[in-house]
Amino acid sequence: MPSLFKLHRLKLAGLLLAANLGLLLHLAAGELKPLAQWVWLDILGEGGSALLCLVWLGLVLKSRPAGRVTNFLALGLGLVFFSWWVDALDEFIQIADAIGWDNWLESAPMPLGLVLLTFGLYHWHHEQLAISAQMEKRERLFREHRLFDKLTPLGAADYLRLQLEQSLALARAEQQALSLVIVDLDDFSAINRLYGHAEGDRVLQALTQLLLLNLRRQDLLCRLAGDRFVVLLPHTGERQARQLAEELQAAVAHLAHKTGQHGERLQLRATTASVMALQDDAQSLLQRLNLALAKAKQPPYACSA
């Protein structure tokens, strides 16, 4: 990384030259005051202020890349330093009253430096807002990335609950219907047992793509757990959600998935169920959905003759 001097050598050299010119002008036009006339409180106040300004300048130059904003900050701080520096020189060197340029050297750089410094701080503030926005976006993406399923490109259960809470609030505010559909693959454990977990993972990935192809643009598909998927359906009533559930069930039954090892076709089946949001919160709505799925999985009662 370039050193502070190499990166900002022109700024530092210019400030050093200006400070020495100010000193030489005072020495040429005046004479040193005896020690008894030194006012130590003024020396500490004006000299300390100049020293602190140099420290601020060093921190700015060390922490920022070269550029327009850095130039405004450095020039502003340099002018403020020069004003305090010249003011401190008056405590050591006596200038005749007839000479007026020393007052200009003390007073003129200060307001100009403060204006440039304010302008630089204003743009620095906007830089920080932009950086903060980018960091917030990256943090949000990282946080949401942790909520996504490792096997499929879908949100996991926590992501579903988060999106469901937001969708419920929006549906209530807009007085729009909201429904959920659950898709549960039948006898998935048998696939893992007979063909291995790697083949089971391939089935889940193929099922994910199939379900996504059969959904609308506004629908959200998430993997709730294992072989169980949930579709969040905004602006969808109970009848339309039931129809979509039947379509997804039929699509799974027609999926021609073949095993990777021997190319056998697996006859897949799924059980689906749907519920429409009433006055539920996210947890109670998911509970109703699971109850509806359990009811759909129950075998029909045999009819007596």
C-alpha positions as CSV (number, residue, x, y, z in Angstrom):
1,M,0.0,0.0,0.0
2,P,1.5,3.4,-0.9
3,S,2.8,5.4,2.0
4,L,1.1,8.6,3.2
5,F,3.9,10.8,1.8
6,K,3.9,9.2,-1.6
7,L,0.2,9.3,-2.0
8,H,-0.3,12.9,-0.8
9,R,3.2,14.4,-1.2
10,L,2.1,17.4,-3.2
11,K,-0.5,18.4,-0.5
12,L,2.0,18.0,2.3
13,A,4.8,19.8,0.4
14,G,2.5,22.7,-0.4
15,L,1.4,23.0,3.3
16,L,5.0,22.9,4.5
17,L,6.0,25.5,2.0
18,A,3.2,27.8,3.0
19,A,4.0,27.4,6.7
20,N,7.7,28.3,6.1
21,L,6.8,31.2,3.9
22,G,4.6,32.6,6.6
23,L,7.4,32.2,9.1
24,L,10.0,33.8,6.8
25,L,7.7,36.8,6.1
26,H,7.2,37.4,9.8
27,L,10.9,37.1,10.6
28,A,11.7,39.5,7.7
29,A,9.1,42.1,8.7
30,G,9.3,41.9,12.5
31,E,11.4,41.0,15.4
32,L,11.3,38.4,18.1
33,K,9.5,39.3,21.3
34,P,11.3,39.0,24.6
35,L,10.3,36.0,26.7
36,A,8.6,38.2,29.2
37,Q,6.0,39.3,26.5
38,W,5.0,35.7,25.6
39,V,1.4,34.9,26.6
40,W,1.4,31.2,27.3
41,L,-2.3,30.8,27.3
42,D,-2.5,32.2,23.7
43,I,0.4,30.2,22.7
44,L,-1.1,27.0,23.9
45,G,-4.5,27.9,22.5
46,E,-3.4,29.0,19.0
47,G,-0.4,26.6,18.7
48,G,-2.4,23.7,20.1
49,S,-5.2,24.3,17.6
50,A,-2.7,24.4,14.7
51,L,-1.2,21.1,16.0
52,L,-4.6,19.4,16.3
53,C,-5.4,20.6,12.8
54,L,-2.3,18.9,11.5
55,V,-3.3,15.7,13.4
56,W,-6.8,15.8,11.7
57,L,-5.2,16.4,8.3
58,G,-2.9,13.4,8.8
59,L,-5.8,11.1,9.8
60,V,-7.8,12.2,6.8
61,L,-5.0,11.6,4.4
62,K,-4.1,8.3,5.9
63,S,-7.6,6.9,5.9
64,R,-8.9,8.1,2.5
65,P,-7.9,7.5,-1.1
66,A,-6.8,10.3,-3.3
67,G,-9.7,12.1,-4.9
68,R,-12.0,15.1,-5.1
69,V,-13.4,14.7,-1.6
70,T,-10.0,14.2,-0.1
71,N,-8.7,17.3,-1.9
72,F,-11.5,19.4,-0.4
73,L,-10.9,18.1,3.1
74,A,-7.1,18.5,2.9
75,L,-7.3,22.0,1.4
76,G,-9.8,23.1,4.0
77,L,-7.8,21.7,6.9
78,G,-4.6,23.2,5.4
79,L,-6.1,26.7,5.2
80,V,-7.4,26.4,8.8
81,F,-4.0,25.2,10.0
82,F,-2.3,28.1,8.1
83,S,-4.6,30.6,9.8
84,W,-3.9,29.3,13.3
85,W,-0.2,28.9,12.5
86,V,0.1,32.6,11.5
87,D,-1.9,33.6,14.5
88,A,0.5,31.7,16.7
89,L,3.5,33.3,15.1
90,D,2.3,36.7,16.3
91,E,2.9,35.5,19.9
92,F,6.6,35.2,19.2
93,I,7.2,37.8,16.5
94,Q,6.3,41.5,16.8
95,I,5.0,43.1,13.6
96,A,4.7,46.8,13.1
97,D,1.2,48.2,13.2
98,A,1.6,49.8,9.8
99,I,1.9,46.4,8.2
100,G,-1.5,45.0,7.3
101,W,-0.8,41.8,5.4
102,D,-0.3,39.8,8.6
103,N,-4.0,40.4,9.5
104,W,-5.0,39.1,6.1
105,L,-2.8,36.0,6.5
106,E,-4.5,35.4,9.9
107,S,-8.1,36.0,9.0
108,A,-8.7,35.3,5.3
109,P,-7.7,31.6,5.1
110,M,-9.9,30.6,8.0
111,P,-13.4,31.2,6.5
112,L,-12.3,29.9,3.1
113,G,-10.9,26.8,4.7
114,L,-14.0,26.2,6.7
115,V,-16.2,26.5,3.6
116,L,-14.0,24.0,1.7
117,L,-13.9,21.7,4.8
118,T,-17.8,21.9,5.0
119,F,-18.1,21.1,1.3
120,G,-15.7,18.1,1.7
121,L,-17.6,16.9,4.8
122,Y,-20.9,17.2,3.0
123,H,-19.7,14.9,0.2
124,W,-18.0,12.6,2.6
125,H,-21.3,12.2,4.4
126,H,-22.9,11.2,1.1
127,E,-20.1,8.7,0.5
128,Q,-20.7,7.2,3.9
129,L,-24.5,6.9,3.2
130,A,-23.8,5.1,0.0
131,I,-21.3,2.8,1.6
132,S,-23.7,2.1,4.5
133,A,-26.5,1.3,2.0
134,Q,-24.2,-1.2,0.2
135,M,-23.1,-2.8,3.5
136,E,-26.7,-3.1,4.6
137,K,-27.6,-4.7,1.3
138,R,-24.7,-7.2,1.6
139,E,-25.6,-7.9,5.2
140,R,-29.2,-8.5,4.2
141,L,-28.2,-10.8,1.3
142,F,-25.9,-12.7,3.7
143,R,-28.6,-13.0,6.3
144,E,-31.2,-14.2,3.8
145,H,-28.6,-16.6,2.2
146,R,-28.5,-18.4,5.5
147,L,-32.3,-18.9,5.3
148,F,-32.1,-20.7,2.0
149,D,-32.1,-24.5,1.5
150,K,-28.7,-26.1,0.9
151,L,-30.0,-28.7,-1.7
152,T,-32.5,-26.7,-3.7
153,P,-32.6,-23.0,-4.8
154,L,-35.5,-22.4,-2.5
155,G,-36.1,-20.6,0.8
156,A,-36.1,-22.9,3.8
157,A,-38.7,-23.0,6.6
158,D,-37.5,-19.9,8.4
159,Y,-37.5,-17.9,5.1
160,L,-41.1,-19.1,4.5
161,R,-42.2,-17.9,7.9
162,L,-40.6,-14.6,7.3
163,Q,-42.2,-14.1,3.9
164,L,-45.5,-15.4,5.2
165,E,-45.6,-12.8,8.0
166,Q,-45.0,-10.0,5.5
167,S,-47.5,-11.4,3.1
168,L,-50.2,-11.7,5.8
169,A,-49.7,-8.1,6.8
170,L,-49.9,-6.9,3.2
171,A,-53.0,-9.0,2.5
172,R,-54.7,-7.5,5.5
173,A,-53.7,-4.0,4.6
174,E,-54.9,-4.5,1.0
175,Q,-57.9,-6.7,2.0
176,Q,-56.8,-9.4,-0.5
177,A,-57.0,-13.1,-0.3
178,L,-53.9,-15.2,0.6
179,S,-53.6,-19.0,0.4
180,L,-51.1,-21.7,0.9
181,V,-50.6,-25.0,-0.9
182,I,-48.5,-27.9,0.5
183,V,-47.0,-30.6,-1.6
184,D,-45.8,-33.8,0.2
185,L,-44.0,-36.5,-1.8
186,D,-45.4,-40.0,-1.0
187,D,-43.1,-42.8,0.0
188,F,-40.0,-40.7,-0.3
189,S,-38.2,-42.7,2.3
190,A,-38.5,-45.8,0.1
191,I,-36.6,-44.0,-2.7
192,N,-33.8,-43.2,-0.3
193,R,-33.8,-46.8,1.0
194,L,-33.8,-48.5,-2.5
195,Y,-31.7,-46.1,-4.6
196,G,-29.7,-44.2,-2.0
197,H,-29.8,-40.6,-0.6
198,A,-27.9,-39.2,-3.7
199,E,-30.8,-40.3,-5.9
200,G,-33.3,-38.9,-3.4
201,D,-31.5,-35.6,-3.6
202,R,-31.8,-35.7,-7.4
203,V,-35.5,-36.4,-7.1
204,L,-36.0,-33.4,-4.8
205,Q,-34.1,-31.2,-7.2
206,A,-36.2,-32.4,-10.2
207,L,-39.4,-31.9,-8.2
208,T,-38.3,-28.4,-7.4
209,Q,-37.9,-27.5,-11.0
210,L,-41.2,-29.1,-11.9
211,L,-43.1,-27.2,-9.3
212,L,-41.5,-23.9,-10.3
213,L,-42.5,-24.5,-13.9
214,N,-46.2,-24.9,-12.8
215,L,-46.4,-21.8,-10.7
216,R,-47.3,-18.2,-11.5
217,R,-44.8,-15.4,-11.4
218,Q,-46.1,-14.0,-8.1
219,D,-46.1,-17.4,-6.3
220,L,-43.3,-18.3,-3.8
221,L,-42.2,-21.9,-3.5
222,C,-40.2,-22.9,-0.3
223,R,-39.0,-26.2,1.0
224,L,-40.6,-26.7,4.4
225,A,-38.7,-29.8,5.4
226,G,-37.5,-33.0,3.7
227,D,-39.9,-33.9,0.9
228,R,-42.5,-31.3,1.9
229,F,-42.9,-28.1,-0.1
230,V,-45.1,-25.1,0.5
231,V,-46.4,-22.5,-2.1
232,L,-47.3,-19.1,-0.9
233,L,-50.1,-17.7,-3.2
234,P,-50.8,-14.0,-2.9
235,H,-54.2,-12.6,-4.2
236,T,-55.5,-16.2,-4.3
237,G,-58.8,-17.5,-2.9
238,E,-59.6,-21.0,-1.6
239,R,-61.1,-22.3,-4.8
240,Q,-58.2,-21.2,-7.0
241,A,-55.7,-22.5,-4.5
242,R,-57.4,-25.9,-4.4
243,Q,-57.3,-26.0,-8.2
244,L,-53.6,-25.2,-8.3
245,A,-53.0,-28.0,-5.7
246,E,-54.7,-30.5,-7.9
247,E,-52.6,-29.3,-10.9
248,L,-49.4,-29.7,-9.0
249,Q,-50.4,-33.2,-7.8
250,A,-51.1,-34.2,-11.5
251,A,-47.8,-32.7,-12.6
252,V,-45.9,-34.8,-10.1
253,A,-47.7,-38.0,-11.2
254,H,-46.6,-37.3,-14.8
255,L,-43.0,-36.5,-14.0
256,A,-40.8,-39.0,-15.9
257,H,-37.9,-39.0,-13.5
258,K,-35.3,-41.7,-14.3
259,T,-32.6,-42.9,-11.9
260,G,-29.1,-41.9,-12.5
261,Q,-27.6,-45.3,-12.2
262,H,-29.8,-47.6,-14.2
263,G,-32.2,-45.2,-15.9
264,E,-35.3,-46.7,-14.3
265,R,-38.4,-44.5,-14.2
266,L,-39.6,-43.7,-10.7
267,Q,-43.4,-43.4,-10.4
268,L,-43.8,-40.4,-8.2
269,R,-46.9,-39.5,-6.3
270,A,-47.7,-36.5,-4.1
271,T,-50.3,-35.5,-1.6
272,T,-51.4,-31.9,-1.7
273,A,-53.6,-29.7,0.5
274,S,-54.5,-26.0,0.6
275,V,-55.8,-23.5,3.0
276,M,-56.8,-19.8,2.8
277,A,-55.7,-17.3,5.4
278,L,-58.4,-16.0,7.7
279,Q,-57.4,-14.2,10.9
280,D,-54.3,-16.4,11.3
281,D,-50.8,-15.5,12.1
282,A,-48.0,-17.3,10.3
283,Q,-47.7,-20.1,12.8
284,S,-51.4,-20.9,13.1
285,L,-51.8,-20.8,9.3
286,L,-49.0,-23.3,8.9
287,Q,-50.5,-25.5,11.6
288,R,-53.8,-25.5,9.7
289,L,-52.0,-26.4,6.5
290,N,-50.3,-29.4,8.2
291,L,-53.6,-30.5,9.6
292,A,-55.2,-30.3,6.1
293,L,-52.3,-32.4,4.7
294,A,-52.7,-35.0,7.5
295,K,-56.4,-35.2,6.6
296,A,-55.7,-35.6,2.9
297,K,-53.3,-38.4,3.7
298,Q,-55.9,-40.4,5.6
299,P,-57.3,-43.4,3.6
300,P,-61.0,-43.1,2.6
301,Y,-63.4,-45.1,4.7
302,A,-64.7,-48.2,3.1
303,C,-68.4,-48.0,2.2
304,S,-70.6,-50.7,3.8
305,A,-72.8,-52.8,1.4
